[in-house]
Amino acid sequence: MLEEILTEALIDLNFPAATREEAMTRSGELLVENNLATPDYIRGMLKNVEENGTYIVIAPGIALPHARPEEGALAPGISIVTLKEPVVFGHPQNDPVKLVIGLCATDQETHLDALVALVELLAQEGMLERFVLAERTEDIMEIIKGGNGK
């Protein structure tokens, strides 16, 4: 399922974000560039964290920014951004963030299976580091497909 919605065009590696806003914005831009969301969706992602806090930092080093479907979601999708340097999001236990997974869903259940698959993959020993150390988008796709990446 994950391979069906994640393409190389939705991956950006070693992005030089200085702030959580820059990191989240880049994950949203990938969704917009691939016609999965409108620019309003990025504003919704940022507003979500301002209003609801950093619960989006779902595990050590991993953030999952998203917005409500009505804030500009056009189609389901997931973007992946690895950060050149870890960024503090303000989470009490899971900072700093190295991997940002932008989530765009048109309803509560669409592509939940793909998200679960990605989270399960990242929960495997050493997998976060493999993502963060990937040098090519192809490496990420190989990891997802069960290959070795680079």
N, CA, C and O atoms as a GROMACS GRO file, in nm:
protein
  600
    1MET      N    1   0.082  -0.120   0.000
    1MET     CA    2   0.000   0.000   0.000
    1MET      C    3   0.086   0.126   0.000
    1MET      O    4   0.059   0.220  -0.074
    2LEU      N    5   0.190   0.127   0.083
    2LEU     CA    6   0.276   0.245   0.094
    2LEU      C    7   0.343   0.279  -0.038
    2LEU      O    8   0.349   0.396  -0.076
    3GLU      N    9   0.392   0.178  -0.108
    3GLU     CA   10   0.459   0.202  -0.237
    3GLU      C   11   0.365   0.264  -0.339
    3GLU      O   12   0.410   0.329  -0.434
    4GLU      N   13   0.235   0.243  -0.322
    4GLU     CA   14   0.138   0.294  -0.417
    4GLU      C   15   0.115   0.444  -0.404
    4GLU      O   16   0.079   0.509  -0.502
    5ILE      N   17   0.136   0.500  -0.284
    5ILE     CA   18   0.110   0.643  -0.269
    5ILE      C   19   0.235   0.728  -0.248
    5ILE      O   20   0.229   0.850  -0.255
    6LEU      N   21   0.348   0.665  -0.222
    6LEU     CA   22   0.472   0.740  -0.202
    6LEU      C   23   0.560   0.725  -0.324
    6LEU      O   24   0.601   0.614  -0.360
    7THR      N   25   0.590   0.838  -0.388
    7THR     CA   26   0.678   0.837  -0.504
    7THR      C   27   0.803   0.919  -0.472
    7THR      O   28   0.807   0.990  -0.372
    8GLU      N   29   0.904   0.908  -0.557
    8GLU     CA   30   1.028   0.984  -0.535
    8GLU      C   31   1.002   1.134  -0.535
    8GLU      O   32   1.074   1.209  -0.469
    9ALA      N   33   0.899   1.179  -0.607
    9ALA     CA   34   0.866   1.322  -0.612
    9ALA      C   35   0.816   1.374  -0.477
    9ALA      O   36   0.810   1.494  -0.456
   10LEU      N   37   0.780   1.284  -0.388
   10LEU     CA   38   0.730   1.322  -0.256
   10LEU      C   39   0.837   1.307  -0.147
   10LEU      O   40   0.806   1.308  -0.028
   11ILE      N   41   0.962   1.295  -0.189
   11ILE     CA   42   1.073   1.277  -0.095
   11ILE      C   43   1.176   1.389  -0.115
   11ILE      O   44   1.213   1.421  -0.228
   12ASP      N   45   1.220   1.447  -0.005
   12ASP     CA   46   1.328   1.547  -0.009
   12ASP      C   47   1.428   1.509   0.100
   12ASP      O   48   1.392   1.499   0.218
   13LEU      N   49   1.552   1.489   0.061
   13LEU     CA   50   1.655   1.445   0.154
   13LEU      C   51   1.750   1.558   0.193
   13LEU      O   52   1.783   1.644   0.112
   14ASN      N   53   1.792   1.554   0.319
   14ASN     CA   54   1.890   1.650   0.372
   14ASN      C   55   1.845   1.794   0.358
   14ASN      O   56   1.924   1.882   0.322
   15PHE      N   57   1.718   1.819   0.385
   15PHE     CA   58   1.663   1.954   0.375
   15PHE      C   59   1.720   2.039   0.488
   15PHE      O   60   1.718   1.997   0.604
   16PRO      N   61   1.770   2.159   0.456
   16PRO     CA   62   1.835   2.245   0.556
   16PRO      C   63   1.737   2.333   0.633
   16PRO      O   64   1.740   2.456   0.619
   17ALA      N   65   1.650   2.274   0.713
   17ALA     CA   66   1.554   2.352   0.793
   17ALA      C   67   1.622   2.402   0.920
   17ALA      O   68   1.697   2.330   0.986
   18ALA      N   69   1.593   2.526   0.954
   18ALA     CA   70   1.645   2.583   1.078
   18ALA      C   71   1.539   2.580   1.188
   18ALA      O   72   1.572   2.586   1.306
   19THR      N   73   1.411   2.571   1.149
   19THR     CA   74   1.302   2.574   1.245
   19THR      C   75   1.201   2.463   1.214
   19THR      O   76   1.202   2.406   1.105
   20ARG      N   77   1.116   2.436   1.311
   20ARG     CA   78   1.011   2.337   1.286
   20ARG      C   79   0.916   2.384   1.177
   20ARG      O   80   0.864   2.303   1.100
   21GLU      N   81   0.893   2.515   1.171
   21GLU     CA   82   0.804   2.569   1.068
   21GLU      C   83   0.860   2.544   0.929
   21GLU      O   84   0.785   2.509   0.838
   22GLU      N   85   0.991   2.562   0.912
   22GLU     CA   86   1.054   2.537   0.782
   22GLU      C   87   1.044   2.388   0.746
   22GLU      O   88   1.016   2.353   0.632
   23ALA      N   89   1.066   2.303   0.843
   23ALA     CA   90   1.060   2.158   0.819
   23ALA      C   91   0.919   2.115   0.782
   23ALA      O   92   0.900   2.038   0.687
   24MET      N   93   0.819   2.163   0.856
   24MET     CA   94   0.681   2.127   0.827
   24MET      C   95   0.637   2.185   0.692
   24MET      O   96   0.566   2.120   0.615
   25THR      N   97   0.678   2.309   0.666
   25THR     CA   98   0.641   2.373   0.539
   25THR      C   99   0.695   2.293   0.422
   25THR      O  100   0.624   2.275   0.323
   26ARG      N  101   0.818   2.244   0.431
   26ARG     CA  102   0.873   2.166   0.320
   26ARG      C  103   0.793   2.038   0.297
   26ARG      O  104   0.769   1.999   0.183
   27SER      N  105   0.752   1.973   0.405
   27SER     CA  106   0.672   1.851   0.388
   27SER      C  107   0.539   1.883   0.320
   27SER      O  108   0.489   1.804   0.240
   28GLY      N  109   0.482   1.998   0.352
   28GLY     CA  110   0.359   2.042   0.288
   28GLY      C  111   0.379   2.084   0.144
   28GLY      O  112   0.294   2.057   0.058
   29GLU      N  113   0.491   2.151   0.117
   29GLU     CA  114   0.520   2.193  -0.022
   29GLU      C  115   0.526   2.073  -0.116
   29GLU      O  116   0.479   2.080  -0.229
   30LEU      N  117   0.583   1.963  -0.069
   30LEU     CA  118   0.589   1.843  -0.153
   30LEU      C  119   0.448   1.794  -0.187
   30LEU      O  120   0.422   1.750  -0.299
   31LEU      N  121   0.358   1.802  -0.090
   31LEU     CA  122   0.219   1.763  -0.114
   31LEU      C  123   0.153   1.857  -0.215
   31LEU      O  124   0.078   1.813  -0.303
   32VAL      N  125   0.180   1.987  -0.202
   32VAL     CA  126   0.124   2.086  -0.295
   32VAL      C  127   0.182   2.068  -0.435
   32VAL      O  128   0.108   2.068  -0.534
   33GLU      N  129   0.315   2.051  -0.444
   33GLU     CA  130   0.381   2.034  -0.574
   33GLU      C  131   0.330   1.911  -0.649
   33GLU      O  132   0.336   1.906  -0.772
   34ASN      N  133   0.279   1.813  -0.576
   34ASN     CA  134   0.229   1.690  -0.637
   34ASN      C  135   0.076   1.688  -0.646
   34ASN      O  136   0.016   1.582  -0.662
   35ASN      N  137   0.016   1.806  -0.634
   35ASN     CA  138  -0.129   1.824  -0.649
   35ASN      C  139  -0.212   1.740  -0.552
   35ASN      O  140  -0.322   1.694  -0.585
   36LEU      N  141  -0.158   1.720  -0.432
   36LEU     CA  142  -0.231   1.647  -0.330
   36LEU      C  143  -0.297   1.741  -0.230
   36LEU      O  144  -0.387   1.702  -0.155
   37ALA      N  145  -0.252   1.868  -0.229
   37ALA     CA  146  -0.305   1.966  -0.136
   37ALA      C  147  -0.289   2.106  -0.195
   37ALA      O  148  -0.212   2.128  -0.289
   38THR      N  149  -0.363   2.201  -0.138
   38THR     CA  150  -0.349   2.342  -0.175
   38THR      C  151  -0.254   2.408  -0.076
   38THR      O  152  -0.225   2.352   0.030
   39PRO      N  153  -0.205   2.528  -0.108
   39PRO     CA  154  -0.120   2.599  -0.012
   39PRO      C  155  -0.188   2.622   0.124
   39PRO      O  156  -0.120   2.635   0.226
   40ASP      N  157  -0.321   2.628   0.125
   40ASP     CA  158  -0.392   2.643   0.253
   40ASP      C  159  -0.363   2.527   0.347
   40ASP      O  160  -0.365   2.543   0.469
   41TYR      N  161  -0.336   2.410   0.291
   41TYR     CA  162  -0.308   2.293   0.373
   41TYR      C  163  -0.180   2.314   0.456
   41TYR      O  164  -0.174   2.274   0.572
   42ILE      N  165  -0.081   2.378   0.397
   42ILE     CA  166   0.043   2.407   0.471
   42ILE      C  167   0.011   2.499   0.589
   42ILE      O  168   0.058   2.477   0.700
   43ARG      N  169  -0.069   2.602   0.564
   43ARG     CA  170  -0.107   2.692   0.672
   43ARG      C  171  -0.183   2.616   0.781
   43ARG      O  172  -0.167   2.644   0.900
   44GLY      N  173  -0.264   2.519   0.740
   44GLY     CA  174  -0.337   2.437   0.836
   44GLY      C  175  -0.244   2.351   0.920
   44GLY      O  176  -0.267   2.332   1.040
   45MET      N  177  -0.138   2.298   0.858
   45MET     CA  178  -0.040   2.218   0.931
   45MET      C  179   0.027   2.302   1.040
   45MET      O  180   0.042   2.257   1.154
   46LEU      N  181   0.067   2.422   1.003
   46LEU     CA  182   0.135   2.511   1.097
   46LEU      C  183   0.041   2.553   1.210
   46LEU      O  184   0.079   2.556   1.326
   47LYS      N  185  -0.084   2.587   1.172
   47LYS     CA  186  -0.184   2.628   1.270
   47LYS      C  187  -0.213   2.514   1.368
   47LYS      O  188  -0.233   2.539   1.487
   48ASN      N  189  -0.217   2.392   1.319
   48ASN     CA  190  -0.244   2.276   1.404
   48ASN      C  191  -0.143   2.267   1.518
   48ASN      O  192  -0.180   2.243   1.633
   49VAL      N  193  -0.017   2.286   1.486
   49VAL     CA  194   0.087   2.278   1.590
   49VAL      C  195   0.078   2.399   1.684
   49VAL      O  196   0.096   2.384   1.805
   50GLU      N  197   0.049   2.516   1.630
   50GLU     CA  198   0.036   2.635   1.715
   50GLU      C  199  -0.078   2.616   1.816
   50GLU      O  200  -0.064   2.652   1.933
   51GLU      N  201  -0.190   2.560   1.769
   51GLU     CA  202  -0.307   2.548   1.855
   51GLU      C  203  -0.306   2.424   1.943
   51GLU      O  204  -0.355   2.428   2.056
   52ASN      N  205  -0.250   2.313   1.893
   52ASN     CA  206  -0.261   2.185   1.964
   52ASN      C  207  -0.130   2.133   2.020
   52ASN      O  208  -0.128   2.029   2.087
   53GLY      N  209  -0.020   2.202   1.994
   53GLY     CA  210   0.107   2.160   2.050
   53GLY      C  211   0.180   2.059   1.962
   53GLY      O  212   0.144   2.036   1.847
   54THR      N  213   0.283   2.001   2.018
   54THR     CA  214   0.376   1.919   1.941
   54THR      C  215   0.346   1.770   1.949
   54THR      O  216   0.436   1.687   1.939
   55TYR      N  217   0.219   1.735   1.968
   55TYR     CA  218   0.181   1.593   1.969
   55TYR      C  219   0.218   1.526   1.836
   55TYR      O  220   0.223   1.404   1.829
   56ILE      N  221   0.242   1.606   1.732
   56ILE     CA  222   0.277   1.551   1.601
   56ILE      C  223   0.415   1.485   1.601
   56ILE      O  224   0.448   1.412   1.507
   57VAL      N  225   0.495   1.509   1.704
   57VAL     CA  226   0.624   1.440   1.716
   57VAL      C  227   0.592   1.306   1.781
   57VAL      O  228   0.589   1.291   1.903
   58ILE      N  229   0.567   1.208   1.693
   58ILE     CA  230   0.504   1.082   1.735
   58ILE      C  231   0.599   0.980   1.797
   58ILE      O  232   0.556   0.886   1.863
   59ALA      N  233   0.728   0.999   1.775
   59ALA     CA  234   0.830   0.907   1.828
   59ALA      C  235   0.962   0.984   1.829
   59ALA      O  236   0.973   1.088   1.764
   60PRO      N  237   1.062   0.934   1.900
   60PRO     CA  238   1.190   1.005   1.899
   60PRO      C  239   1.240   1.028   1.757
   60PRO      O  240   1.262   0.934   1.681
   61GLY      N  241   1.256   1.156   1.722
   61GLY     CA  242   1.312   1.194   1.592
   61GLY      C  243   1.215   1.200   1.476
   61GLY      O  244   1.256   1.231   1.364
   62ILE      N  245   1.085   1.172   1.500
   62ILE     CA  246   0.989   1.164   1.389
   62ILE      C  247   0.870   1.255   1.414
   62ILE      O  248   0.802   1.245   1.516
   63ALA      N  249   0.844   1.344   1.317
   63ALA     CA  250   0.726   1.432   1.324
   63ALA      C  251   0.630   1.397   1.210
   63ALA      O  252   0.672   1.359   1.101
   64LEU      N  253   0.502   1.410   1.238
   64LEU     CA  254   0.397   1.378   1.142
   64LEU      C  255   0.301   1.496   1.130
   64LEU      O  256   0.189   1.490   1.181
   65PRO      N  257   0.344   1.604   1.064
   65PRO     CA  258   0.254   1.719   1.049
   65PRO      C  259   0.138   1.688   0.954
   65PRO      O  260   0.154   1.616   0.856
   66HIS      N  261   0.022   1.744   0.986
   66HIS     CA  262  -0.097   1.725   0.906
   66HIS      C  263  -0.196   1.836   0.940
   66HIS      O  264  -0.176   1.912   1.035
   67ALA      N  265  -0.300   1.843   0.860
   67ALA     CA  266  -0.407   1.940   0.885
   67ALA      C  267  -0.539   1.867   0.866
   67ALA      O  268  -0.542   1.750   0.828
   68ARG      N  269  -0.646   1.937   0.893
   68ARG     CA  270  -0.778   1.878   0.872
   68ARG      C  271  -0.806   1.871   0.722
   68ARG      O  272  -0.762   1.958   0.647
   69PRO      N  273  -0.878   1.770   0.678
   69PRO     CA  274  -0.905   1.753   0.534
   69PRO      C  275  -0.964   1.878   0.468
   69PRO      O  276  -0.929   1.910   0.354
   70GLU      N  277  -1.052   1.947   0.538
   70GLU     CA  278  -1.118   2.064   0.479
   70GLU      C  279  -1.025   2.185   0.465
   70GLU      O  280  -1.066   2.287   0.410
   71GLU      N  281  -0.903   2.175   0.514
   71GLU     CA  282  -0.809   2.286   0.504
   71GLU      C  283  -0.724   2.280   0.377
   71GLU      O  284  -0.620   2.346   0.369
   72GLY      N  285  -0.767   2.205   0.278
   72GLY     CA  286  -0.696   2.205   0.152
   72GLY      C  287  -0.647   2.072   0.101
   72GLY      O  288  -0.570   2.067   0.005
   73ALA      N  289  -0.690   1.963   0.163
   73ALA     CA  290  -0.652   1.831   0.113
   73ALA      C  291  -0.727   1.803  -0.017
   73ALA      O  292  -0.849   1.815  -0.023
   74LEU      N  293  -0.652   1.766  -0.121
   74LEU     CA  294  -0.713   1.733  -0.250
   74LEU      C  295  -0.716   1.583  -0.275
   74LEU      O  296  -0.810   1.532  -0.337
   75ALA      N  297  -0.615   1.514  -0.227
   75ALA     CA  298  -0.605   1.369  -0.247
   75ALA      C  299  -0.515   1.314  -0.136
   75ALA      O  300  -0.435   1.388  -0.080
   76PRO      N  301  -0.528   1.187  -0.104
   76PRO     CA  302  -0.444   1.128   0.000
   76PRO      C  303  -0.297   1.123  -0.043
   76PRO      O  304  -0.266   1.099  -0.160
   77GLY      N  305  -0.208   1.146   0.052
   77GLY     CA  306  -0.066   1.137   0.020
   77GLY      C  307   0.021   1.146   0.143
   77GLY      O  308  -0.022   1.190   0.250
   78ILE      N  309   0.145   1.105   0.125
   78ILE     CA  310   0.247   1.111   0.229
   78ILE      C  311   0.374   1.167   0.166
   78ILE      O  312   0.414   1.126   0.058
   79SER      N  313   0.437   1.263   0.236
   79SER     CA  314   0.567   1.313   0.192
   79SER      C  315   0.670   1.277   0.298
   79SER      O  316   0.637   1.260   0.416
   80ILE      N  317   0.795   1.265   0.255
   80ILE     CA  318   0.904   1.235   0.348
   80ILE      C  319   1.014   1.338   0.330
   80ILE      O  320   1.062   1.362   0.219
   81VAL      N  321   1.054   1.400   0.441
   81VAL     CA  322   1.162   1.497   0.440
   81VAL      C  323   1.262   1.456   0.548
   81VAL      O  324   1.227   1.449   0.666
   82THR      N  325   1.386   1.429   0.507
   82THR     CA  326   1.491   1.409   0.607
   82THR      C  327   1.559   1.544   0.625
   82THR      O  328   1.575   1.620   0.530
   83LEU      N  329   1.600   1.573   0.747
   83LEU     CA  330   1.659   1.704   0.778
   83LEU      C  331   1.811   1.695   0.783
   83LEU      O  332   1.868   1.601   0.840
   84LYS      N  333   1.874   1.793   0.724
   84LYS     CA  334   2.021   1.798   0.721
   84LYS      C  335   2.076   1.797   0.864
   84LYS      O  336   2.173   1.728   0.894
   85GLU      N  337   2.013   1.875   0.950
   85GLU     CA  338   2.047   1.879   1.092
   85GLU      C  339   1.918   1.861   1.171
   85GLU      O  340   1.814   1.914   1.130
   86PRO      N  341   1.920   1.789   1.282
   86PRO     CA  342   1.798   1.773   1.362
   86PRO      C  343   1.743   1.908   1.406
   86PRO      O  344   1.818   2.002   1.432
   87VAL      N  345   1.610   1.916   1.415
   87VAL     CA  346   1.542   2.041   1.451
   87VAL      C  347   1.457   2.018   1.576
   87VAL      O  348   1.388   1.917   1.588
   88VAL      N  349   1.464   2.113   1.668
   88VAL     CA  350   1.383   2.108   1.789
   88VAL      C  351   1.241   2.152   1.755
   88VAL      O  352   1.220   2.261   1.703
   89PHE      N  353   1.144   2.066   1.784
   89PHE     CA  354   1.003   2.097   1.763
   89PHE      C  355   0.936   2.143   1.891
   89PHE      O  356   0.828   2.203   1.887
   90GLY      N  357   0.999   2.116   2.005
   90GLY     CA  358   0.941   2.155   2.133
   90GLY      C  359   0.870   2.042   2.205
   90GLY      O  360   0.793   2.066   2.298
   91HIS      N  361   0.894   1.918   2.163
   91HIS     CA  362   0.832   1.804   2.230
   91HIS      C  363   0.917   1.765   2.350
   91HIS      O  364   1.040   1.760   2.340
   92PRO      N  365   0.854   1.738   2.466
   92PRO     CA  366   0.933   1.711   2.587
   92PRO      C  367   1.018   1.584   2.583
   92PRO      O  368   1.122   1.579   2.649
   93GLN      N  369   0.977   1.481   2.508
   93GLN     CA  370   1.055   1.357   2.505
   93GLN      C  371   1.117   1.324   2.369
   93GLN      O  372   1.224   1.264   2.364
   94ASN      N  373   1.052   1.360   2.261
   94ASN     CA  374   1.090   1.308   2.129
   94ASN      C  375   1.174   1.400   2.042
   94ASN      O  376   1.202   1.367   1.927
   95ASP      N  377   1.216   1.514   2.095
   95ASP     CA  378   1.305   1.604   2.019
   95ASP      C  379   1.447   1.552   2.023
   95ASP      O  380   1.480   1.473   2.112
   96PRO      N  381   1.533   1.594   1.931
   96PRO     CA  382   1.502   1.672   1.811
   96PRO      C  383   1.452   1.582   1.698
   96PRO      O  384   1.469   1.460   1.702
   97VAL      N  385   1.390   1.643   1.599
   97VAL     CA  386   1.332   1.572   1.486
   97VAL      C  387   1.434   1.562   1.372
   97VAL      O  388   1.502   1.659   1.340
   98LYS      N  389   1.442   1.442   1.312
   98LYS     CA  390   1.530   1.417   1.198
   98LYS      C  391   1.451   1.382   1.072
   98LYS      O  392   1.499   1.398   0.960
   99LEU      N  393   1.326   1.335   1.092
   99LEU     CA  394   1.243   1.287   0.982
   99LEU      C  395   1.104   1.347   0.995
   99LEU      O  396   1.039   1.335   1.099
  100VAL      N  397   1.059   1.412   0.887
  100VAL     CA  398   0.927   1.474   0.885
  100VAL      C  399   0.843   1.402   0.780
  100VAL      O  400   0.880   1.395   0.662
  101ILE      N  401   0.730   1.349   0.823
  101ILE     CA  402   0.638   1.277   0.734
  101ILE      C  403   0.512   1.361   0.722
  101ILE      O  404   0.431   1.365   0.814
  102GLY      N  405   0.496   1.427   0.608
  102GLY     CA  406   0.375   1.506   0.585
  102GLY      C  407   0.260   1.414   0.548
  102GLY      O  408   0.275   1.328   0.460
  103LEU      N  409   0.148   1.431   0.612
  103LEU     CA  410   0.032   1.346   0.587
  103LEU      C  411  -0.082   1.431   0.532
  103LEU      O  412  -0.118   1.534   0.590
  104CYS      N  413  -0.138   1.388   0.422
  104CYS     CA  414  -0.254   1.454   0.363
  104CYS      C  415  -0.362   1.349   0.344
  104CYS      O  416  -0.343   1.251   0.271
  105ALA      N  417  -0.475   1.370   0.409
  105ALA     CA  418  -0.586   1.275   0.397
  105ALA      C  419  -0.715   1.352   0.370
  105ALA      O  420  -0.737   1.459   0.426
  106THR      N  421  -0.798   1.297   0.285
  106THR     CA  422  -0.923   1.361   0.250
  106THR      C  423  -1.036   1.322   0.345
  106THR      O  424  -1.144   1.380   0.341
  107ASP      N  425  -1.010   1.224   0.430
  107ASP     CA  426  -1.106   1.184   0.533
  107ASP      C  427  -1.028   1.114   0.644
  107ASP      O  428  -0.905   1.104   0.638
  108GLN      N  429  -1.098   1.067   0.745
  108GLN     CA  430  -1.032   1.009   0.862
  108GLN      C  431  -0.966   0.874   0.835
  108GLN      O  432  -0.876   0.835   0.909
  109GLU      N  433  -1.008   0.802   0.732
  109GLU     CA  434  -0.960   0.666   0.714
  109GLU      C  435  -0.874   0.642   0.591
  109GLU      O  436  -0.804   0.540   0.583
  110THR      N  437  -0.879   0.734   0.494
  110THR     CA  438  -0.807   0.712   0.370
  110THR      C  439  -0.658   0.696   0.395
  110THR      O  440  -0.596   0.779   0.461
  111HIS      N  441  -0.603   0.591   0.343
  111HIS     CA  442  -0.460   0.561   0.348
  111HIS      C  443  -0.406   0.545   0.490
  111HIS      O  444  -0.286   0.558   0.514
  112LEU      N  445  -0.495   0.516   0.582
  112LEU     CA  446  -0.450   0.484   0.717
  112LEU      C  447  -0.359   0.361   0.715
  112LEU      O  448  -0.263   0.353   0.791
  113ASP      N  449  -0.390   0.266   0.627
  113ASP     CA  450  -0.307   0.146   0.615
  113ASP      C  451  -0.165   0.181   0.574
  113ASP      O  452  -0.069   0.124   0.625
  114ALA      N  453  -0.151   0.276   0.480
  114ALA     CA  454  -0.018   0.317   0.434
  114ALA      C  455   0.058   0.383   0.548
  114ALA      O  456   0.178   0.358   0.565
  115LEU      N  457  -0.008   0.467   0.624
  115LEU     CA  458   0.056   0.533   0.736
  115LEU      C  459   0.100   0.432   0.841
  115LEU      O  460   0.211   0.439   0.893
  116VAL      N  461   0.013   0.338   0.871
  116VAL     CA  462   0.047   0.233   0.968
  116VAL      C  463   0.168   0.154   0.919
  116VAL      O  464   0.257   0.122   0.998
  117ALA      N  465   0.171   0.122   0.790
  117ALA     CA  466   0.284   0.048   0.734
  117ALA      C  467   0.414   0.126   0.750
  117ALA      O  468   0.517   0.069   0.784
  118LEU      N  469   0.408   0.257   0.725
  118LEU     CA  470   0.528   0.340   0.738
  118LEU      C  471   0.573   0.347   0.884
  118LEU      O  472   0.692   0.336   0.912
  119VAL      N  473   0.480   0.366   0.974
  119VAL     CA  474   0.515   0.374   1.116
  119VAL      C  475   0.574   0.240   1.164
  119VAL      O  476   0.671   0.239   1.240
  120GLU      N  477   0.515   0.129   1.121
  120GLU     CA  478   0.569  -0.002   1.158
  120GLU      C  479   0.710  -0.022   1.102
  120GLU      O  480   0.796  -0.078   1.169
  121LEU      N  481   0.732   0.024   0.981
  121LEU     CA  482   0.865   0.015   0.920
  121LEU      C  483   0.965   0.096   1.001
  121LEU      O  484   1.075   0.049   1.030
  122LEU      N  485   0.927   0.219   1.037
  122LEU     CA  486   1.018   0.306   1.112
  122LEU      C  487   1.043   0.257   1.254
  122LEU      O  488   1.143   0.294   1.315
  123ALA      N  489   0.953   0.175   1.307
  123ALA     CA  490   0.970   0.122   1.442
  123ALA      C  491   1.075   0.011   1.448
  123ALA      O  492   1.120  -0.027   1.556
  124GLN      N  493   1.113  -0.041   1.332
  124GLN     CA  494   1.214  -0.148   1.329
  124GLN      C  495   1.350  -0.092   1.369
  124GLN      O  496   1.384   0.022   1.338
  125GLU      N  497   1.426  -0.173   1.438
  125GLU     CA  498   1.558  -0.134   1.486
  125GLU      C  499   1.645  -0.077   1.374
  125GLU      O  500   1.666  -0.143   1.272
  126GLY      N  501   1.696   0.045   1.393
  126GLY     CA  502   1.788   0.107   1.299
  126GLY      C  503   1.724   0.167   1.175
  126GLY      O  504   1.794   0.225   1.092
  127MET      N  505   1.593   0.154   1.161
  127MET     CA  506   1.529   0.201   1.038
  127MET      C  507   1.528   0.353   1.026
  127MET      O  508   1.548   0.406   0.917
  128LEU      N  509   1.504   0.424   1.136
  128LEU     CA  510   1.506   0.571   1.131
  128LEU      C  511   1.641   0.619   1.079
  128LEU      O  512   1.648   0.709   0.995
  129GLU      N  513   1.749   0.559   1.129
  129GLU     CA  514   1.883   0.599   1.084
  129GLU      C  515   1.903   0.569   0.936
  129GLU      O  516   1.967   0.646   0.865
  130ARG      N  517   1.849   0.457   0.888
  130ARG     CA  518   1.860   0.425   0.745
  130ARG      C  519   1.792   0.533   0.661
  130ARG      O  520   1.844   0.574   0.558
  131PHE      N  521   1.675   0.577   0.706
  131PHE     CA  522   1.605   0.684   0.635
  131PHE      C  523   1.688   0.812   0.636
  131PHE      O  524   1.709   0.875   0.532
  132VAL      N  525   1.734   0.850   0.754
  132VAL     CA  526   1.807   0.976   0.770
  132VAL      C  527   1.939   0.975   0.693
  132VAL      O  528   1.981   1.079   0.642
  133LEU      N  529   2.004   0.860   0.685
  133LEU     CA  530   2.133   0.852   0.616
  133LEU      C  531   2.120   0.830   0.465
  133LEU      O  532   2.221   0.834   0.394
  134ALA      N  533   2.000   0.808   0.417
  134ALA     CA  534   1.980   0.788   0.272
  134ALA      C  535   2.029   0.910   0.196
  134ALA      O  536   2.004   1.024   0.235
  135GLU      N  537   2.099   0.885   0.088
  135GLU     CA  538   2.154   0.994   0.006
  135GLU      C  539   2.075   1.019  -0.121
  135GLU      O  540   2.088   1.124  -0.184
  136ARG      N  541   1.993   0.921  -0.160
  136ARG     CA  542   1.914   0.935  -0.283
  136ARG      C  543   1.769   0.896  -0.255
  136ARG      O  544   1.742   0.812  -0.170
  137THR      N  545   1.677   0.959  -0.326
  137THR     CA  546   1.536   0.924  -0.308
  137THR      C  547   1.515   0.776  -0.341
  137THR      O  548   1.428   0.711  -0.284
  138GLU      N  549   1.594   0.724  -0.433
  138GLU     CA  550   1.583   0.583  -0.469
  138GLU      C  551   1.613   0.493  -0.349
  138GLU      O  552   1.555   0.385  -0.335
  139ASP      N  553   1.704   0.539  -0.262
  139ASP     CA  554   1.738   0.462  -0.143
  139ASP      C  555   1.615   0.446  -0.053
  139ASP      O  556   1.590   0.338   0.001
  140ILE      N  557   1.540   0.554  -0.036
  140ILE     CA  558   1.419   0.549   0.046
  140ILE      C  559   1.319   0.451  -0.015
  140ILE      O  560   1.258   0.370   0.056
  141MET      N  561   1.302   0.459  -0.145
  141MET     CA  562   1.207   0.370  -0.212
  141MET      C  563   1.250   0.224  -0.198
  141MET      O  564   1.166   0.136  -0.181
  142GLU      N  565   1.380   0.198  -0.204
  142GLU     CA  566   1.431   0.062  -0.186
  142GLU      C  567   1.404   0.011  -0.044
  142GLU      O  568   1.366  -0.104  -0.024
  143ILE      N  569   1.425   0.098   0.054
  143ILE     CA  570   1.398   0.060   0.192
  143ILE      C  571   1.250   0.024   0.206
  143ILE      O  572   1.216  -0.078   0.266
  144ILE      N  573   1.163   0.107   0.152
  144ILE     CA  574   1.020   0.083   0.162
  144ILE      C  575   0.981  -0.046   0.092
  144ILE      O  576   0.894  -0.119   0.139
  145LYS      N  577   1.044  -0.074  -0.019
  145LYS     CA  578   1.012  -0.197  -0.095
  145LYS      C  579   1.076  -0.320  -0.032
  145LYS      O  580   1.055  -0.432  -0.080
  146GLY      N  581   1.153  -0.300   0.075
  146GLY     CA  582   1.213  -0.414   0.143
  146GLY      C  583   1.356  -0.441   0.101
  146GLY      O  584   1.415  -0.541   0.140
  147GLY      N  585   1.410  -0.350   0.020
  147GLY     CA  586   1.549  -0.366  -0.023
  147GLY      C  587   1.644  -0.310   0.081
  147GLY      O  588   1.605  -0.279   0.193
  148ASN      N  589   1.766  -0.297   0.042
  148ASN     CA  590   1.868  -0.248   0.135
  148ASN      C  591   1.895  -0.100   0.124
  148ASN      O  592   1.967  -0.045   0.207
  149GLY      N  593   1.840  -0.033   0.022
  149GLY     CA  594   1.875   0.106   0.004
  149GLY      C  595   2.020   0.114  -0.032
  149GLY      O  596   2.075   0.024  -0.095
  150LYS      N  597   2.085   0.222   0.008
  150LYS     CA  598   2.227   0.237  -0.023
  150LYS      C  599   2.311   0.178   0.087
  150LYS      O  600   2.434   0.181   0.080
   0.00000   0.00000   0.00000
